[in-house]
């Protein structure tokens, strides 16, 4: 029976521009990174940081994150690369898909820590600024799985079923739950949740980032349960389900402990940024309000001059009083 409505899969995930392959998966990752940096920069400036700082630190965080994401995938699915009949060189072919978000966040945090340390910036404040952007980047990056026709769910006949047409890699053509779409929509919701909560509760010291992690784990848990691709199981659950539960508990614990020990948010997120703003304001004042500055400068001497005149008048009056007393005194002696 032919489905009346479904989500079609692309006929191919790569377009060749001459000898250069343009891969949909890579485009989604790159666009996601740009969105995360752009939004993170806006939030960082709003928190009192300098423009461009987020991008500078991302130069460290992004490569570390890509390596970490690939390492997690290769380690947890090692049989895809190191079992009999497999080519271990495929472990380096990132464009074919296979980035574990858990490894990407973990090792990406190491890169961000290095970048923050070089600039004297607290890592939790930076993490809070980029948290929603990371969620939106994940939402975009998940569409790379659509280009590769991978990571879909169980078979379904719902109107939004994903039509898989490829038979490579053990795929069976048919109609399946578009788990990539479910996770993409969930990540968008997580991003907006973090933005709202950060504005409402003034989250600081890494709690906005922890909220992103906890909320993502909730969605990843039920989406992971729907997937049918091969995965390691522990006590009947997929490995990523266990990872999501453990990371969720750690994120919630961090929020509770951090809120108790360090309430509020950081007053200063980037050393020297406030002085830069002050210097620019002072420069604008010198350029546009010269008359005000001159008035202020002239006002002080004027005030001191008036005070001097008052003191002189008082001395003159005292001298006049003394003369009157002397005259009065001498007049009494004469009589």
URHUPE-V927483 format. One line per field, one symbol per residue. ss: DSSP state (2 for helix, 1 for strand, 0 for the rest). phi: phi as a letter, one per 30 degrees, with the letter a starting at -180 (. if undefined). burial: # if it has 24 or more other ideal C-beta (glycine too) atoms within 12 Angstrom, else .. Layout:
BEGIN
ss = ???
phi = ???
burial = ???
END
This chain:
BEGIN
ss = 00000011000001111001111222222222222222222222220000002222222222222222222222220022220000022222022200002222222222222222222000222222222222222222202222220000101000000111000222000111002222222222222222222222200000222222222222222222221000001100112222222222222222222222200000000000222222222222222202222222222222222222222222222222222222222222220
phi = .dddbacdcddacbbccidcdccdddeddddddddddddddddddddjcddjddddddedddddddddddddddddbdddbbddiccddddcddddjjbdddddddddddddddddddcicdeedddddcedddddddeddddddddchbhccddacddcdccccdcdiidcelcbdddddeddddddddddddddddddchdbhidddddedddddddddddddddcddadcbhicdedddddddddddddddeddddddbdibddbcbeidddddddddddddddccdddddddddddddddddddddddddddddddddddddddddddddd
burial = .....##.##..#.........#######..##.#######.##..####..######.###.###########.##..##........#...####################.##..#.#################################..#....####.........######################.##....###################.#######........########.##..#..##..#......##..##..#..............................................................
END
